[in-house]
């Protein structure tokens, strides 16, 4: 085979003899050079068999091998349980991040692969293959711990039926434990089963091989440490999105034969990628798509790739299945096929952007996903072939059939709905009531042509608040009686002047009697409360249905306590005002519908603002029924 120097001399002579070929040669050679540069930062799937004879090393900045027997057994069991259904299926391991590095080895310079990430898995695979083949399958050395490297390579020579030897280094203890776990796991297997398992590991198991580009402006080890720190600090693993980005950019360079065109395509794609990710970093945008903690991805663009991959009929649950889907789509792809795949990504983003921009879609989808009525994957599929108005009806029918009707059905076999079927006293219904209050707030926001903030909602802990609450009549201790008396004095300050005299007289009589004989004051307290009820509403009764409930942040609700409408109204107005100006009250968001309840926005008669009576509840209920009517619910005349 011709060496590199001879090849270059031959090219030089050829161009000297045929100067007309110079332009073609420049274009071709620059393409080769660009391709070689990109391969330095390449991404591919490698079968374990492709690692045979390769040289790996672990640098000094990494911690030692730390896998416990349970982790080794989990890998052995996972591969054992994997049953490929056809010749193209394989078990995918987590990414292995490597960097090419020349190292002196056995008296000569050899190419080694620095294991920046994936050391634990690769060491375990080394140990497993050493046991099955009775020799190392590839070279693995720990750069600053030669003793560990030697022990690792001599593992097959140890006797595992005797007591564990004493170890001079902690690495050796873990190596020994891992090898013994492998030894014991295979001890019960027949040779035939061992051979089947070995072939499955070598030929049906692949790693995501991520070869990072060397930064020639930095010290090699320092560059590796930066990558290692990024991948391990805070446990932020190499995401599918990062892998897919590298895959697209690499595929572009391979598919376009002219390097300048390829560079331009890469630049366009990278710019569009950054724009999408930047848009999804808007927390208002992200909150209605991904309200639950488990779906808040570190790299948000990954949601789009997950949704596109979900369209595939391949439902096999594999590690990095989204990446594997796109790796299959882009394998040996032409420039047209790459453009086609990228267009799907852009169209997917524009679909999400449309959902966010259009108020009705934004509210419907945000509620459905937030209340876990349907997943975003289901809504994505349903929107594919539906026109806008059709999609809106699909969304409303989900809320109607899968949420509201289930809550308000009088019984399972009836189609009749009952408004009072939803009751605060049922603990199992309270989370659903919070959902209903959220839906009502969305309805009120839409009426005012404003947007409900799912970001604010998701960042707050919510409580159900009684608009008019029952006051506690049991006051067993002096401290509780003192608190109660102070609350009553605050109420008296707010009632109309014409009522104050009689109420103050009765409350004073009760207070004076307490000082003489506390146990003989119940009749005086009852007289005061009966008179108070005539003004502020019945303080001995709490209505538990939706027409007496609203939504409040838990912190605000706790500070209000068990108060009557008059007191609550004053406190909520106070929170609203202070939230605008005082830092300690900021973030205590009062939902629009709750603000309107306590300002009596829904009431026909606002001549008095100190009690929430039956007429107020009736008007409030009418708004609830109007909200539900928009989702096809009809409670009839006996709601």
C-alpha positions as CSV (number, residue, x, y, z in Angstrom):
1,X,0.0,0.0,0.0
2,X,1.3,3.5,-0.9
3,X,2.3,5.6,2.1
4,X,1.1,9.2,2.5
5,X,4.4,10.8,1.4
6,X,4.5,8.8,-1.9
7,X,0.8,9.7,-2.5
8,X,1.5,13.4,-2.1
9,X,4.6,13.2,-4.5
10,X,2.4,11.4,-7.1
11,X,-0.3,14.1,-6.8
12,X,2.3,16.9,-7.2
13,X,3.8,15.3,-10.3
14,X,0.4,14.7,-11.8
15,X,-0.6,18.4,-11.4
16,X,2.8,19.5,-12.8
17,X,2.1,17.5,-15.9
18,X,-1.6,18.5,-16.2
19,X,-2.0,22.0,-14.9
20,X,-5.6,22.0,-16.1
21,X,-6.5,19.6,-13.3
22,X,-5.4,22.2,-10.6
23,X,-8.9,23.7,-10.1
24,X,-10.5,20.2,-9.8
25,X,-7.8,19.1,-7.4
26,X,-8.1,22.1,-5.2
27,X,-11.8,21.6,-4.9
28,X,-11.5,17.8,-4.2
29,X,-8.6,18.1,-1.8
30,X,-10.3,20.9,0.2
31,X,-13.3,18.6,0.5
32,X,-11.2,15.7,1.7
33,X,-9.5,18.1,4.3
34,X,-12.9,19.4,5.5
35,X,-14.2,15.8,5.8
36,X,-11.2,14.8,7.8
37,X,-11.6,17.7,10.1
38,X,-15.3,16.9,10.7
39,X,-14.5,13.3,11.4
40,X,-12.4,14.5,14.3
41,X,-15.7,15.5,15.8
42,X,-17.8,12.6,14.6
43,X,-20.7,10.5,15.8
44,X,-21.5,7.0,14.9
45,X,-22.8,3.7,16.3
46,X,-20.2,1.1,16.9
47,X,-20.7,-2.6,17.6
48,X,-18.6,-3.8,20.5
49,X,-16.9,-6.1,18.0
50,X,-15.5,-3.0,16.3
51,X,-13.5,-2.1,19.4
52,X,-11.3,-5.2,19.2
53,X,-7.6,-4.4,19.5
54,X,-8.2,-0.7,20.2
55,X,-6.3,1.2,22.8
56,X,-8.1,3.1,25.6
57,X,-6.8,5.0,28.5
58,X,-8.3,6.8,31.5
59,X,-6.6,10.1,32.5
60,X,-5.7,11.2,36.0
61,X,-8.5,13.8,36.3
62,X,-11.1,11.0,36.5
63,X,-12.2,9.1,39.5
64,X,-11.4,5.4,39.7
65,X,-13.7,2.6,38.7
66,X,-16.7,2.5,41.1
67,X,-19.3,0.2,39.8
68,X,-20.9,-2.1,42.4
69,X,-22.0,-5.7,41.8
70,X,-25.6,-4.6,41.4
71,X,-24.7,-2.3,38.5
72,X,-22.6,-5.0,36.8
73,X,-25.5,-7.5,37.2
74,X,-27.9,-5.0,35.7
75,X,-25.8,-4.7,32.6
76,X,-25.5,-8.5,32.3
77,X,-29.2,-9.0,32.8
78,X,-30.2,-6.2,30.3
79,X,-28.2,-7.8,27.5
80,X,-29.4,-11.2,28.5
81,X,-33.0,-10.2,28.3
82,X,-32.6,-8.3,25.0
83,X,-34.1,-10.4,22.3
84,X,-33.6,-8.9,18.8
85,X,-36.7,-9.5,16.5
86,X,-34.7,-9.0,13.3
87,X,-31.1,-8.7,12.2
88,X,-31.2,-4.9,12.3
89,X,-32.2,-4.6,16.0
90,X,-29.5,-4.0,18.6
91,X,-29.1,-3.1,22.3
92,X,-27.8,0.4,22.6
93,X,-25.5,1.5,25.4
94,X,-25.1,5.0,26.7
95,X,-22.7,7.3,24.8
96,X,-18.9,6.9,25.0
97,X,-17.1,10.2,24.6
98,X,-13.6,9.8,23.3
99,X,-10.7,11.9,22.0
100,X,-7.8,10.6,19.9
101,X,-4.4,11.0,21.5
102,X,-1.0,9.6,20.6
103,X,0.8,7.9,23.5
104,X,4.1,6.0,23.9
105,X,3.2,2.4,24.4
106,X,5.6,-0.6,24.3
107,X,8.4,1.5,23.0
108,X,6.5,3.2,20.1
109,X,3.9,5.9,19.6
110,X,0.4,4.4,19.3
111,X,-3.0,6.0,18.8
112,X,-5.0,5.7,22.1
113,X,-8.6,6.8,22.7
114,X,-9.0,8.9,25.9
115,X,-12.2,7.9,27.7
116,X,-13.7,11.3,28.7
117,X,-17.1,9.8,29.5
118,X,-18.1,6.2,29.6
119,X,-15.2,4.9,31.7
120,X,-17.4,2.8,34.0
121,X,-19.2,1.0,31.2
122,X,-16.1,0.4,29.1
123,X,-14.2,-1.0,32.0
124,X,-17.1,-3.3,32.8
125,X,-17.2,-4.5,29.2
126,X,-13.5,-5.1,29.3
127,X,-13.9,-7.2,32.4
128,X,-16.8,-9.2,31.0
129,X,-14.9,-10.0,27.7
130,X,-11.8,-10.8,29.6
131,X,-13.7,-13.5,31.5
132,X,-15.5,-14.9,28.4
133,X,-12.4,-14.9,26.2
134,X,-9.8,-15.5,28.9
135,X,-7.8,-12.6,27.5
136,X,-8.2,-8.8,27.0
137,X,-10.3,-7.9,24.0
138,X,-8.9,-4.4,23.8
139,X,-6.3,-2.4,25.7
140,X,-7.4,-0.4,28.7
141,X,-4.9,1.4,31.0
142,X,-5.3,3.9,33.8
143,X,-2.8,6.6,32.9
144,X,-1.4,7.5,36.4
145,X,-2.1,4.2,38.1
146,X,0.1,1.6,36.4
147,X,-0.6,-0.9,39.2
148,X,-4.3,-0.7,38.6
149,X,-3.8,-1.3,34.8
150,X,-1.6,-4.3,35.5
151,X,-4.1,-5.8,38.0
152,X,-7.0,-5.2,35.5
153,X,-5.1,-7.1,32.8
154,X,-4.3,-10.0,35.2
155,X,-7.8,-10.5,36.5
156,X,-8.3,-13.7,34.5
157,X,-5.4,-15.3,36.4
158,X,-6.9,-14.9,39.9
159,X,-8.6,-17.7,41.8
160,X,-12.1,-16.7,42.6
161,X,-13.1,-19.6,44.8
162,X,-10.8,-18.5,47.6
163,X,-11.0,-15.5,50.0
164,X,-10.5,-12.1,48.3
165,X,-6.9,-11.0,48.3
166,X,-5.7,-7.8,50.1
167,X,-5.6,-4.9,47.8
168,X,-3.0,-2.1,47.7
169,X,-5.4,0.2,45.8
170,X,-9.1,0.8,46.0
171,X,-9.4,0.5,42.2
172,X,-8.3,-3.1,42.5
173,X,-11.0,-3.8,45.0
174,X,-13.7,-2.7,42.6
175,X,-12.1,-4.5,39.7
176,X,-12.0,-7.7,41.7
177,X,-15.7,-7.3,42.9
178,X,-16.8,-6.7,39.3
179,X,-14.9,-9.6,37.9
180,X,-16.2,-11.9,40.6
181,X,-19.8,-10.8,39.9
182,X,-19.2,-11.7,36.2
183,X,-17.6,-15.0,37.1
184,X,-20.5,-16.0,39.4
185,X,-23.2,-14.8,37.0
186,X,-21.9,-17.0,34.2
187,X,-21.1,-19.9,36.5
188,X,-24.6,-21.3,36.2
189,X,-24.7,-20.9,32.4
190,X,-24.0,-23.6,29.9
191,X,-21.2,-23.1,27.3
192,X,-23.9,-22.7,24.7
193,X,-25.7,-20.0,26.6
194,X,-22.3,-18.3,27.2
195,X,-21.6,-18.3,23.5
196,X,-25.0,-16.9,22.7
197,X,-24.6,-14.1,25.3
198,X,-21.1,-13.3,24.0
199,X,-22.2,-13.0,20.4
200,X,-25.1,-10.8,21.5
201,X,-22.7,-8.5,23.3
202,X,-20.2,-8.3,20.4
203,X,-22.5,-8.1,17.4
204,X,-26.0,-7.0,18.8
205,X,-24.8,-4.4,21.3
206,X,-23.6,-1.0,20.2
207,X,-22.2,2.2,21.8
208,X,-22.9,5.7,20.7
209,X,-19.3,6.6,19.8
210,X,-18.9,10.4,20.2
211,X,-15.4,11.5,19.1
212,X,-14.8,15.1,20.2
213,X,-12.8,17.6,18.2
214,X,-9.5,18.5,19.6
215,X,-9.1,22.2,20.5
216,X,-5.6,23.1,19.3
217,X,-5.8,26.4,21.2
218,X,-6.0,24.6,24.5
219,X,-3.9,22.2,26.5
220,X,-5.2,18.7,25.5
221,X,-5.8,17.6,29.1
222,X,-7.4,20.9,30.1
223,X,-9.7,20.6,27.1
224,X,-10.7,17.0,28.2
225,X,-11.2,18.2,31.8
226,X,-13.6,20.9,30.6
227,X,-15.6,18.3,28.7
228,X,-15.6,15.8,31.5
229,X,-16.7,18.5,34.0
230,X,-19.6,19.6,31.8
231,X,-20.8,16.0,31.4
232,X,-20.5,15.0,35.1
233,X,-21.0,18.2,37.1
234,X,-24.7,18.2,38.1
235,X,-25.2,14.8,36.4
236,X,-26.1,16.5,33.1
237,X,-25.6,13.6,30.6
238,X,-24.9,13.9,26.9
239,X,-28.5,14.6,25.7
240,X,-30.2,13.1,22.6
241,X,-30.5,16.7,21.3
242,X,-26.7,17.2,21.4
243,X,-26.1,13.9,19.7
244,X,-28.7,14.6,17.0
245,X,-27.2,18.1,16.3
246,X,-23.8,16.5,15.8
247,X,-25.4,13.9,13.6
248,X,-27.1,16.4,11.3
249,X,-24.0,18.6,11.0
250,X,-21.9,15.6,10.2
251,X,-24.4,14.2,7.7
252,X,-24.4,17.6,5.9
253,X,-20.6,17.5,5.5
254,X,-20.7,14.0,4.1
255,X,-23.7,14.6,1.7
256,X,-22.6,17.8,0.1
257,X,-19.5,17.3,-2.1
258,X,-18.6,20.9,-2.3
259,X,-17.2,22.0,1.0
260,X,-18.3,25.6,0.8
261,X,-21.9,24.6,0.2
262,X,-21.7,22.1,3.1
263,X,-20.3,24.8,5.4
264,X,-23.1,27.2,4.4
265,X,-25.7,24.5,5.1
266,X,-24.2,23.7,8.4
267,X,-24.2,27.4,9.4
268,X,-27.9,27.7,8.4
269,X,-28.9,24.6,10.3
270,X,-26.9,25.7,13.4
271,X,-28.5,29.2,13.3
272,X,-32.0,27.7,13.0
273,X,-31.2,25.3,15.8
274,X,-30.1,28.2,18.1
275,X,-33.3,30.2,17.2
276,X,-35.5,27.2,18.1
277,X,-33.7,26.5,21.4
278,X,-33.8,30.2,22.3
279,X,-37.5,30.4,21.6
280,X,-38.2,27.3,23.8
281,X,-36.1,28.9,26.6
282,X,-39.0,31.4,27.0
283,X,-40.5,30.0,30.2
284,X,-44.0,31.1,29.2
285,X,-43.7,29.1,26.0
286,X,-42.2,26.0,27.8
287,X,-44.7,26.0,30.7
288,X,-47.8,25.1,28.7
289,X,-46.0,22.4,26.8
290,X,-44.1,20.8,29.6
291,X,-45.6,21.6,33.0
292,X,-44.4,18.5,34.9
293,X,-41.0,18.1,36.5
294,X,-40.2,14.9,34.7
295,X,-40.5,16.5,31.3
296,X,-38.5,19.6,31.9
297,X,-35.6,18.7,29.6
298,X,-32.2,20.3,30.0
299,X,-32.1,20.8,26.2
300,X,-35.7,21.8,25.2
301,X,-35.4,21.3,21.5
302,X,-35.3,17.6,22.3
303,X,-39.1,17.7,22.8
304,X,-39.5,18.2,19.0
305,X,-37.2,15.3,18.2
306,X,-39.1,13.1,20.7
307,X,-42.4,14.0,19.0
308,X,-41.1,13.3,15.5
309,X,-39.5,10.0,16.6
310,X,-42.8,9.0,18.3
311,X,-44.4,9.1,14.9
312,X,-42.3,6.1,14.0
313,X,-44.0,2.7,14.3
314,X,-41.0,1.4,16.2
315,X,-42.1,1.5,19.8
316,X,-39.2,-0.6,21.2
317,X,-37.9,0.9,24.5
318,X,-34.2,1.5,24.0
319,X,-31.7,3.9,25.5
320,X,-31.5,7.0,23.4
321,X,-34.3,5.8,21.2
322,X,-34.9,9.3,19.8
323,X,-31.2,9.5,18.7
324,X,-31.4,6.0,17.2
325,X,-34.4,7.0,15.2
326,X,-32.6,9.9,13.6
327,X,-29.4,7.9,13.2
328,X,-31.3,5.5,11.1
329,X,-33.0,8.2,9.1
330,X,-29.7,10.0,8.3
331,X,-27.6,6.9,7.7
332,X,-26.0,7.3,4.2
333,X,-28.6,10.1,3.6
334,X,-28.4,12.2,0.5
335,X,-28.5,16.0,0.7
336,X,-32.2,15.9,-0.3
337,X,-33.0,13.4,2.5
338,X,-31.2,15.5,5.1
339,X,-33.1,18.6,4.0
340,X,-36.4,16.6,4.2
341,X,-35.6,15.5,7.8
342,X,-34.6,19.0,8.8
343,X,-37.7,20.5,7.2
344,X,-39.8,18.2,9.5
345,X,-37.9,19.6,12.5
346,X,-38.7,23.2,11.4
347,X,-42.3,22.3,10.7
348,X,-42.6,20.7,14.1
349,X,-41.3,23.8,15.8
350,X,-43.7,26.1,13.8
351,X,-46.6,23.9,14.9
352,X,-45.6,24.3,18.6
353,X,-45.1,28.1,18.0
354,X,-48.6,28.3,16.5
355,X,-50.1,26.5,19.5
356,X,-48.4,29.1,21.8
357,X,-49.3,32.2,19.7
358,X,-53.0,31.4,19.3
359,X,-54.8,32.1,22.6
360,X,-57.5,29.4,22.3
361,X,-55.0,26.6,21.4
362,X,-52.6,27.8,24.1
363,X,-55.3,27.6,26.8
364,X,-56.8,24.3,25.7
365,X,-53.5,22.5,25.2
366,X,-52.0,24.0,28.4
367,X,-55.0,22.8,30.4
368,X,-55.1,19.3,28.9
369,X,-51.4,18.6,29.3
370,X,-51.3,20.3,32.8
371,X,-54.2,18.2,34.1
372,X,-52.7,15.0,32.5
373,X,-55.9,14.5,30.4
374,X,-53.8,13.6,27.4
375,X,-50.1,13.7,26.7
376,X,-48.5,16.1,24.2
377,X,-47.6,13.1,22.1
378,X,-51.3,12.3,21.7
379,X,-52.2,15.9,20.8
380,X,-49.3,16.0,18.4
381,X,-50.7,13.0,16.5
382,X,-54.3,14.4,16.5
383,X,-53.2,17.7,15.1
384,X,-51.3,16.3,12.2
385,X,-54.3,15.8,9.8
386,X,-56.8,18.2,11.4
387,X,-57.6,21.7,10.4
388,X,-57.5,24.4,13.1
389,X,-61.3,24.3,13.9
390,X,-61.3,20.5,13.9
391,X,-58.4,20.4,16.3
392,X,-60.1,22.9,18.6
393,X,-63.2,20.6,18.8
394,X,-60.9,17.6,19.5
395,X,-59.3,19.4,22.4
396,X,-62.7,20.5,23.8
397,X,-64.1,17.0,23.5
398,X,-61.1,15.7,25.6
399,X,-61.9,18.2,28.3
400,X,-65.6,17.4,28.1
401,X,-65.6,13.6,28.0
402,X,-62.3,12.8,29.8
403,X,-62.5,15.4,32.6
404,X,-65.7,17.3,33.2
405,X,-68.3,14.6,32.6
406,X,-66.4,12.2,34.8
407,X,-66.5,14.7,37.7
408,X,-70.2,15.8,37.3
409,X,-72.0,12.6,36.4
410,X,-74.6,11.8,39.1
411,X,-73.7,8.1,38.8
412,X,-71.7,5.9,36.4
413,X,-74.7,4.6,34.5
414,X,-76.4,8.0,34.1
415,X,-75.9,10.8,31.6
416,X,-77.4,13.3,34.0
417,X,-74.9,15.9,35.4
418,X,-75.1,17.5,38.9
419,X,-73.3,20.8,39.8
420,X,-73.2,19.9,43.5
421,X,-71.6,16.5,42.6
422,X,-68.2,18.2,43.1
423,X,-67.8,18.6,46.8
424,X,-64.9,20.1,48.7
425,X,-65.5,17.6,51.6
426,X,-64.4,14.7,49.4
427,X,-60.5,14.5,49.7
428,X,-60.2,12.6,46.4
429,X,-61.9,15.5,44.5
430,X,-59.8,18.3,45.8
431,X,-57.0,18.1,43.2
432,X,-59.7,18.0,40.5
433,X,-61.4,21.0,42.1
434,X,-58.1,22.9,41.7
435,X,-58.2,21.9,38.1
436,X,-61.7,23.2,37.7
437,X,-60.8,26.5,39.3
438,X,-57.8,26.7,36.9
439,X,-60.2,26.1,34.0
440,X,-62.6,28.8,35.3
441,X,-59.7,31.3,35.5
442,X,-58.8,30.4,31.9
443,X,-62.4,31.2,30.9
444,X,-62.3,34.5,32.7
445,X,-59.0,35.5,31.1
446,X,-60.4,34.6,27.7
447,X,-63.5,36.8,28.3
448,X,-61.1,39.7,29.0
449,X,-58.9,38.8,26.1
450,X,-55.9,38.2,28.3
451,X,-53.7,35.1,28.7
452,X,-53.6,32.7,31.7
453,X,-50.0,32.3,32.7
454,X,-49.1,28.6,33.0
455,X,-45.6,29.6,34.1
456,X,-46.9,31.4,37.2
457,X,-49.5,28.7,37.9
458,X,-46.9,25.9,37.7
459,X,-44.5,27.7,40.0
460,X,-47.0,28.2,42.8
461,X,-48.6,25.8,45.3
462,X,-52.3,26.2,45.3
463,X,-55.1,25.9,47.8
464,X,-58.9,25.9,47.5
465,X,-60.4,28.8,49.4
466,X,-63.9,29.1,50.7
467,X,-65.2,32.6,49.6
468,X,-67.3,32.7,52.8
469,X,-66.0,30.4,55.5
470,X,-67.4,29.0,58.7
471,X,-65.8,30.5,61.8
472,X,-64.4,28.3,64.4
473,X,-66.7,28.4,67.4
474,X,-64.6,26.2,69.7
475,X,-62.2,28.4,71.6
476,X,-60.8,26.3,74.4
477,X,-57.7,28.3,75.4
478,X,-57.1,31.9,76.5
479,X,-54.7,32.4,73.6
480,X,-57.3,31.3,71.0
481,X,-60.0,33.5,72.6
482,X,-57.6,36.5,72.5
483,X,-56.9,35.9,68.8
484,X,-60.6,35.5,68.0
485,X,-61.4,38.8,69.9
486,X,-58.8,40.7,67.9
487,X,-60.3,39.3,64.6
488,X,-63.8,40.4,65.6
489,X,-62.5,43.9,66.4
490,X,-61.0,44.0,62.9
491,X,-64.4,43.0,61.5
492,X,-66.2,45.8,63.4
493,X,-63.8,48.3,62.0
494,X,-65.0,47.4,58.5
495,X,-68.8,47.1,59.0
496,X,-71.1,50.1,58.3
497,X,-71.3,52.6,61.2
498,X,-75.0,51.9,61.7
499,X,-74.2,48.4,62.8
500,X,-71.2,49.0,64.9
501,X,-72.8,50.2,68.1
502,X,-74.9,47.1,68.8
503,X,-72.2,44.7,67.7
504,X,-69.6,46.4,69.9
505,X,-71.9,46.3,72.9
506,X,-72.5,42.6,72.6
507,X,-68.8,41.8,71.9
508,X,-67.8,43.9,74.9
509,X,-70.3,42.1,77.1
510,X,-68.8,38.8,76.1
511,X,-65.2,40.0,76.7
512,X,-66.1,41.3,80.2
513,X,-67.8,38.0,81.1
514,X,-64.7,36.1,80.1
515,X,-62.7,38.0,82.7
516,X,-65.1,36.8,85.5
517,X,-66.3,33.3,84.5
518,X,-65.0,32.0,81.1
519,X,-67.1,28.8,81.2
520,X,-70.4,30.8,81.4
521,X,-70.1,33.0,78.3
522,X,-71.5,30.8,75.5
523,X,-74.8,32.5,75.4
524,X,-73.2,35.9,75.1
525,X,-71.0,34.8,72.3
526,X,-74.0,33.3,70.5
527,X,-75.9,36.6,70.8
528,X,-73.0,38.4,69.3
529,X,-72.6,35.9,66.4
530,X,-76.3,35.9,65.6
531,X,-76.2,39.7,65.3
532,X,-73.0,39.5,63.2
533,X,-74.6,36.9,60.8
534,X,-77.4,39.4,59.9
535,X,-74.7,41.7,58.5
536,X,-71.9,39.5,57.1
537,X,-73.7,36.2,56.5
538,X,-74.0,33.0,58.4
539,X,-70.7,32.4,60.3
540,X,-71.9,28.9,61.4
541,X,-72.3,27.5,57.9
542,X,-69.7,26.7,55.2
543,X,-70.9,26.0,51.7
544,X,-68.7,23.2,50.1
545,X,-69.7,23.5,46.4
546,X,-68.0,25.4,43.5
547,X,-70.2,28.5,44.0
548,X,-68.4,29.2,47.3
549,X,-64.9,28.2,46.2
550,X,-62.0,30.0,44.6
551,X,-58.3,29.6,44.0
552,X,-55.5,31.1,46.1
553,X,-51.8,30.6,46.6
554,X,-51.2,28.4,49.6
555,X,-49.1,31.1,51.3
556,X,-51.9,33.6,51.0
557,X,-54.6,31.1,52.0
558,X,-52.7,30.2,55.2
559,X,-52.3,33.9,56.2
560,X,-56.0,34.5,55.7
561,X,-57.1,31.6,57.8
562,X,-60.7,30.8,58.6
563,X,-62.2,34.2,58.0
564,X,-65.5,35.6,56.8
565,X,-65.9,37.3,53.3
566,X,-65.4,40.8,54.7
567,X,-62.0,40.0,56.3
568,X,-60.8,38.0,53.4
569,X,-61.7,40.7,50.9
570,X,-59.6,43.2,52.8
571,X,-56.6,40.8,53.1
572,X,-56.7,39.9,49.4
573,X,-56.9,43.6,48.3
574,X,-54.0,44.2,50.6
575,X,-51.9,41.4,49.0
576,X,-52.7,42.7,45.6
577,X,-51.5,46.2,46.4
578,X,-48.4,45.2,48.4
579,X,-47.5,42.7,45.7
580,X,-47.0,45.6,43.3
581,X,-44.7,47.5,45.6
582,X,-43.2,45.3,48.4
583,X,-40.7,42.6,47.6
584,X,-41.8,40.1,50.3
585,X,-45.3,40.0,48.8
586,X,-44.2,39.6,45.1
587,X,-45.0,36.3,43.6
588,X,-48.2,35.9,45.7
589,X,-50.2,35.9,42.5
590,X,-54.0,36.4,43.0
591,X,-55.8,34.7,40.0
592,X,-58.1,37.0,38.0
593,X,-61.3,35.1,38.8
594,X,-60.4,35.3,42.6
595,X,-59.9,39.0,42.3
596,X,-63.2,39.4,40.6
597,X,-65.0,37.2,43.2
598,X,-63.9,39.4,46.1
599,X,-64.6,42.6,44.1
600,X,-68.1,41.2,43.4
601,X,-67.6,41.5,39.7
602,X,-70.1,38.7,39.0
603,X,-72.8,40.1,41.3
604,X,-75.7,42.1,40.0
605,X,-76.1,44.1,43.3
606,X,-72.9,45.6,44.8
607,X,-74.6,47.9,47.3
608,X,-72.9,46.0,50.1
609,X,-69.3,44.6,50.0
610,X,-69.2,42.9,53.4
611,X,-70.9,39.6,52.8
612,X,-71.1,36.8,50.2
613,X,-74.8,35.8,50.2
614,X,-77.0,33.5,48.3
615,X,-77.6,35.9,45.5
616,X,-73.8,36.4,45.0
617,X,-73.4,32.6,44.9
618,X,-76.2,32.3,42.3
619,X,-74.5,34.9,40.1
620,X,-71.1,33.2,40.5
621,X,-72.7,29.8,39.7
622,X,-74.2,31.2,36.5
623,X,-70.6,32.1,35.3
624,X,-69.5,28.6,36.1
625,X,-72.3,27.1,34.1
626,X,-71.4,29.5,31.2
627,X,-67.8,28.2,31.4
628,X,-68.9,24.6,31.2
629,X,-71.4,25.3,28.4
630,X,-68.4,26.1,26.2
631,X,-67.3,22.5,26.6
632,X,-70.7,21.0,25.7
633,X,-72.0,20.5,29.3
634,X,-75.7,21.0,30.0
635,X,-76.7,20.7,33.7
636,X,-80.4,21.3,32.9
637,X,-82.7,23.3,35.1
638,X,-81.7,21.4,38.2
639,X,-78.0,22.0,38.2
